[in-house]
Amino acid sequence: MLRFLKRLCRGLLPATAGLLLLSAGAQAHAATSPLVDAAWLRQALASAQPPLVLDASPTRLHAAGHIPGAVNADFYRYGSNELDAAGMQARLRSWGLGQGERLIVIHDQGGAMMAPWIFYELYRHGVAPERLRLLDGGMAAWKAAQGPISTGPSPTPPPGDLRVDSLREGVRARLPEFLAGSGDPQDHALLEALDPPFYYGGAKFFNRGGHVPHAKLTPVDDYFRPDKTFKSRAELQAMLDHLGVRREQQVYSYCGGGVAASVPYFALKFLLGYPRVALYQGSQKEWLEDARELPLWSYANPALLRNADWLNGFSNTMLRTFSHSPISIIDIRPDQDYAKGHVPFALSLPAERFQAGLAAPEQLAALLGRAGVDPQHEAVIVSQGGLNKQSALVFALLEQLGQRKVSFLLESAEEWEMRGLQLSREPTRVGVRKPPLDPTIAPVDYQARPGAVLINSAALAATPPAHGMPRVYLALGSRPPAAELPGKIVHLPYAQLLDASGRPKPAHEIWSLLAKAGLPRHAQIVCVAEDFGEAAIGYTLLRLMGFADIRLAVS
């Protein structure tokens, strides 16, 4: 009998030590990462202090197979409607949440929004972040690791004693601050978590489609790998750097109803440590319910396209005489067309003069200054109407020179006149102004910080894209490029992206064509074509669609 007890003790001691070590290891892991993997969870559940597991999957999927002992916290059973503190406390207690330091591991099927939403809800209602963890990859990762699975409903857990005393209000954005942020893209970053068809207006949850002005497209899938685990911190940081989301900005995430927005919220706040992140729970639903009929955009940069009424309203004789109109109108039509009639205050600079600017940008800048183009103004390009090779080339060169803002007048001079608006037959006066009431346009010293638009084909190999992004060539000619290019090539003739009048197709149609062609969003896109103007049209359209890193290849 004594020998049996000794053998039993020798067997128990290593097992007990292993449990103690596992508990210590689990605590150390919990202190350093909000994500846990399936191997960690499997061991933790066998320890002396197992975590509480919340399965945020729909009840049907939970019943079909779940982690043994997991409590079904089905989001779809209760929705995103808010409860008061007492109601939320009762809900959380029914899931078994108590006071103390017991870890809480939340999961869904993997690569989804339900688990991050439950994480956000618990955090907002006062649960210490040190207690909260997500199972990375959810049930997909658990099954891949051959973790044990139970079927049918889980037993009701013993009620917990968690107290919901106060909310972390700072983690949630309200409409007034979100609205203010949408008008200040310099100090704010708005991240939309919906898929591209919603962002570009081809699909909608409510009465209108599109996205909140100045929002950046970061759908839920952008944050996950194909195996449904979160991308690494380095990958996520590279994506946000590529999109221009800076740590010093106030970041707001949103979606249709607030739930999908929890994915970018979780990634930025808890994985990357961004200091100023809030989730706009009202999201598009509240935005569209507002009596002010707040706008949604379909193009990412719709102000690149100006119409006659806008230009006539902000560049008329009264404004230019009595006030200030920070607009330089550049008419790139031939001289004879300009002489027949032009938009008032338009400066005649035929497109051929810009062609020479490819080789001599300093001379082009001097020419613009003498003509009265102010680099701090919005430069509005007037052409034969729509988007064409000449106007796109001028657009790209002005952005390369550093013009503060560049846009197109969609209408031609003939269409301007057909709308009942006046054309001028006299050249716009450029010279010394005679204050106080003189609309003469004064020459300027054209000084601006050059942009990063043009990239020399020979220098491509020596200039890798920023943030570790791949480089993809978008070929916009009618035929694929004859010369080989050092990277992936996507061929999409530019004419497919314009309608019969030469104007850009609706944003959702352009997106559909780009996606079908296989053009990635997170890459440096180099537009190429045998005709530089065709490549420039591609550059312009990608700017309109909000692609973050676009270049034009020049020989």
N, C-alpha and C positions, 0 to 999 in steps of 0.2 A: 504493500500500500504506500509506503514512504517513497519507494522508487517511482511509483506512478505519479505521485504528487510532484516529485522533482522534475520528471519529464514534462508534466503539465505546465509547471512554472517556467521551464526553459522554453516551451512553446509559446506561452502567453506573453512573456516579457518582450520578445522582439515585436510581437503584434501590437502590444500596448505602446511600446516606444514608437512604433511606426505611426500609430494614431496620433500620439502626442506631437511627433514631428510634422505630420500632415496638418494638424491644427495650426501649428506655428507657421508652417509654410503657407497655409491658406490665408492666415492673417497678414503675412508679409505681402502676398500677392494682392490682397484686397486693398492694402495701403498704397499700392503703386499704380494700379490700373483699374479703370471702370469696366474693362472687358475681361471675361474669363473664358477659357476654352473648355471643350467637352471633357478632356482628360482631367483638368483641374476639378471640374464640377463632380465628375464621377467619384473621385477620391474624397472630395469634401463631403459628399452625401454619406460616405461610409465612416466619417470621423465622429468624434464625440460631440461635436457642435455643428451639426449639418445646417446649411442655410435653408431659408424658406424659398421655395421655387414657385414663381408665378408664371403661368402659361397664358400669354396674351392672345393666343390663337382663337379663332372662332370655335364655338362649342363643338361643332361637328368634327373639326379636325382634331381637337383635343381628345374627343371620345375615340377617334380612330387610332390614336397612338400618342402617348405622352410619357414624359419622364416620371417614373414612379414617385408618388407623393406630391406631384405638382398640383397647385391650386389653379383652377381655370379662372383667370381674370379676363374674361372675354369682353374686349372693347365693344364689339357689336351688340352686346347684350344691354349696354347702358349708354353708349354713344358719348358725344362730347358735351352734352348739356351740363351746365354747371350746377353743383349742389352747394348749399351753404356749408359752413364748417361742421355742423353736427351731422348733416347727411353724408358728407365725405368721410367723416370719422367712422360712421357706422359701416360704410362700404369697405373701408380699409380694414376695419376690425373683422368683418366677415371673411376676409381673405386670410386672416390669421396674423395680421401685423400687430406687433406689440411694442412696448417701450423696450429700451435696452439696446444692445449692440449686435443682435443677431443679423447676419448678412441676409440680403434679399437679392436673389438672382432672378432676373426677368428674361423671358425669351418669347419668341414667336416662331414661325416656320423658317425664319432666316431671311435676311435681305429685305425686310419689310419695315413698316412704320409703327406697328402696334406696340412692340416692346419699347422702342424709344419714347412713345407717347406715355406709356405707363410710368417709365422712368421719370419723365418730365413731371407728370402729375404727382408722383410721390415726392419728388424734390420740391415742387412748388408748395405742397401742403406740409412742409416742415420736416420730412424725413431727412436725416443727416446723409450727405452724399457719400460719407465713408461706409455706409451700410449698403449702398446701391450698386449693383453690378448687372451687366447684360451678358448673356451667353452669346458669344460671338459665333454667328452662323446659325443660331437657333437650332430647331429640330433637324435641319439638314446636316449640321455639323455633328449633332448627337448621334444620328443614324450612321453617318460616315465613320464615326468612332466606335460603332457597334455597342452603343450604350443600351442598357436594358429599357424595354418599353412596356408600358401597361396600356390596356384598352378599357373602354367604358368610362363612366364618370368617376372622378376622384372623390374619395370621402370628404365630407364637409370638415374643414379644419376646426380645431377649437378656437373660439372667438378670441381675438387679441385685445390688448388694452391700450393701443396706440392713442395718443391724444393729439388732436389737431387744434392747436391753440392760436396759431397765426400763420399767415401765408407769406411766402417770399414774393412780394409783389414786383420786385425788380426784375424777375425773370420773364415777366409777361409785359408785352407792349400793348398800349391802348391806341385807339384810332388817332387821336390828336397828334401824338408823338410820331406815329408811323406815317401819317400824312405829311408832317413837317419833314421827316426823313426822306420821303420820296422826292421832295423838291431840293434836296441838298446832297447830291451824289458825291461831293467832295469829302464830306465828313460822315456819310452814312453809306452802308451797303445793304441793299434789300435782296434777299435770296429767295427765289421762287422754287418750291420743291415739286411742282407739277411737271408732267411730261411735256416735251416740245410742242405737240399739237395744241395743248391748252395755252402755252406761252405765246404762240404765234397766231392764236385766234381761230384755229381750225376746229377746235372742240371747246365745249363750255359746260360748266356745271349749272350756271344760272342764266340770266337773261342776256348776258353779253360775254364774249370771249376775249382773250388777250391777257395782258399782264399789267401790273401796277407800273406807272412811269418810272424809268431808270432801274427797274429790277433786273437782276442777273439770273440767268437760267441755270439752276443746279438741281435737276430732278433727282428723286430718291436713288435711282439706280446709279447715279454718278458716285455715290459714296460706298458702293459695295463691289466686291470681286465677283466673278462668275460662280464661285462656291458659296456665295451669300454671306461671307464674312466681310467685315469692314476693311476697306483699303488701309494700308499702313499709314502711319502718321506722315511719313515722308511723301507718299503719294497724294494724300489729302492736302498737305501743305503746298505741294507743287501745283495742284489744281487751283487752289485759291489764289496763289501767287499769279498764276497764268490769267486768272479772271480779274486780278487787280483788287482783291479784297484784303485790306490792310488791317493790321492789329490795332492801330490807333482809331479806326472807325467804329462808330456804333453800328452793330450788325443786327438786322431784324430778319427773321425767317418767317415765311408765310406760305400758304397754299390755297386750297379751296375753302376748307372748313377748319384748318388749324392743326390737324393731326399729322399729315405728312411733313409739315414744317418741323416736327420734333426730330427728324433725322439730321438735317443740317444743324439744328440747335445743339443736339447731342455731340455731333462731330466737332463743331467749333469750340464749344464750351468745355467739354469733358475730355475729348481726345487731344485737341490742339491747344487748349488753354487760352483762347481768345478772351480778353478781359471784359468786353462789353457786348454781350449777346443777349437778345431777348426774342421771345416767340410771340408773334402777333396772332393770338387765338382767333380773333374775329375774321382774319384773312379775307378772301374775296367776298365771302358771304356778307360780312358787315360792310365792306367797302362799297358793294353794289346796292345795299339797302339804304345807304345814306341819301338823304333828300337832296343833297347837292349834285347828285349824279356824277360822282367822281369818275375821272377818265380811266380807261384801259387802253393800252397801246397794243398793236399787233406787231409792227416793226419794232426792233430794239431802239432804233434811232430815227423816229419818224420826222424829226425836224431837219433831216437832210433833204426832204422833199417839201418845197414851198409852193403855194399856189398864188394866183394873181391877186386875189382879195387880200391875202396876208401882206404881200409885198407892197401893194398899193396903200394899205393902211399904215405901214411902218416906214415907208419911204416916199412921202408926198411933199409937195412944196411947203405946206404950212409947217410940218415938222422940221424940215431942213432949214427953213428961214427963221423960225421963232424958237426952236428947241434944238434937239440933237438927234440925228438918226444914225446909229452906229452900224450902217450897212453900206458895203461897197458892191455895186451892181456891175458885173463884168459881162459884157456882150461879146461873145466869141464868134459871132457870125462874120461873114466877109464884109468889108467896108461898104460895098454898094448896098447890101441888105440893111446895114445900120442906117445909112443915109435915107433910105425909103421910110423909115419909121422905127423908133426904138422906145423901150421903156424909159420913162423920165428918169434922169440922173444916171443912166447907164453909161459906162465907160467902154469905148470901143477898143477891144484887144483881141483881134482875130486869133483863132486857134493855132494858126501856123506859127505865130510868135512864141507860143508855149512849146511847140515841138523843139525849137532850138534850145529851150531851157533844160532839156534833158542833158545836154552836154555842157551847158554854161549856166548853172543855177544862180550864180552871183549876178550875171547880166540880166537874167529874168527878174530877180528881185529889184534891181535898179530900174528896170522898165516899169514894173508895177508901181513903184514909188512915184516915179515921174508922172504916171497916169492918174495918180490919186487914190490908189488902192491902199487902204490902211490895214496893216497886219493884225491890228487889234479889233477890227470890225468882223462882222459876218460877211463873207464874200458870197454873193448869190450869182450863180452862173446862168446866163441867158443864152440859149442856143436855138436850134430849129424846133425845140420842143422834145419832151420826154427825156430819156437817157440814151445817149448815143456815144460813139467812140470819141468824138471830139470833146464833148462835155465831160466824159469820164476821165480822159487824159488830163484835162485842166484841173479837175477835182483832185486827182492824185498828186499832181505837181504842186498845187497850192498847199495841200497837207504836208508834202515833203518840205516845202519852204518854211512851214511853221505858222501858216495862217490860223488865227484863233479858232475860226469856225467857217466851214464851207457848206453850201447847200445848192440845190438846183431849183430853178423855176420850171415847173412841169409844163406850163403852157408856152406856146410859141408867141411871137409878137402878133401874129395874125389872130390867134385865139384871145390874146389880151384885148385887142381892139373889138373883137366880136362880143366880148363881155361888157362892152360899153365903156371901157377904160381908155383914157387918152394916150396916144403915142406922141412922142416928140420927133420933129423933123430937124431940129437944130442940134448940133453937137453939144454934149454936156460941157459946161464951162469948167475948166481946170486952171487954177491960177491963185493969185493972192486974194484972200477974202477981204471984203471991206465991211468990217463990223459997223453996226450990230446986226443988220438984217440983210444978209447976203448968202444965198444958197450955193455960191461957187464952191467947188470942191478943191481943196488945197493939196498940192503935192506933199509927199511925206518921205522921210528917210525909212525905207522898208527894212527894218531890223526885227528878226524873229529867230527863235530857237528852232533849228531844222527838225523836222519829224523823222521817223524811221519807217519810211514807206518803200523806197527803192532799194533793191539789193542787187549787187552786181553778180551776174551768173557765175563769173570766174571765181568769186570770193565765197561762194556758198559753202564749200567744204571747210573753209577756215572760220566760218561764223556759225557755230551751232545754235539752234534755238534756245531761248531762255527757259529756265525752270525744268530742264530735262524733257521737254515736250518733243514728240517726233516732228519731222518736217514732211509735209504732204504737198504735192504739186497739183494744182487745179488747172487743167488745160481747158481753155475756153474757146478755142477755134473750132471750126466745123469738123476738122479731122484731128485725131490724136497727134501729139508732137512727133516729128520725124526723128529728132535727136533723143538719145537716151538721157534720162535724168537720174540723179543719184538718190532715189527714194521712191516711195509709193506715188503713183500717178492716178488721179481721178479725172476722167474726161467728161465734161459737161458743156456742150456748146452754149455760149452766152445767150443766143437767140431764144433758147428754151425758157429762159428766166424772165423774158419781157413779153408784154402782151402785144396785140396787133398794132397799137399806137406807139409802141416803143417805150412804154412806161413799165416799171417793175410790176410783176405779178403780185397778187396778194401774198402776205408774208407766209401764210400756211402752205400755199402752193410752192413757193420757193423752197421752204423747208422740206417739203415732201420730195422735191426733185433732188435736193442736196443729200438727203438721207438715203434715197434710193440709189444714188450714184456712189454712196459709200464715203462721203466726206465727213471726217470726225470733227467734233467741236473743239476738243482739247488737243490742239496741234498748232504748229506754225504753218499757215497756209500760204504758199507761194503761187501767185497767179501768173500763168504763162500762156503765151500765144504767139504765133508768127507776127500777127498784127498787134502792136503794143496797145492800141485803143481797145481791142477785144479783151485783153488781159485787164485793162483798167476798168472795164465794165464789171468784170468779176470782182475786182477789188472793191469797187463802190457798193455792189450789192451785198458783199459780205460785211462791209461796214454798216450798211443799213440793217442787216440781220443781227448785228451785235457780236460777231466773231472777234475774239480778243487779240489775236496776233496774225496780221495779214501783211504780206509783202508783195511787191511787184518786181519781177525779175527784169533786169535790163542788161543788155550786152555790154 
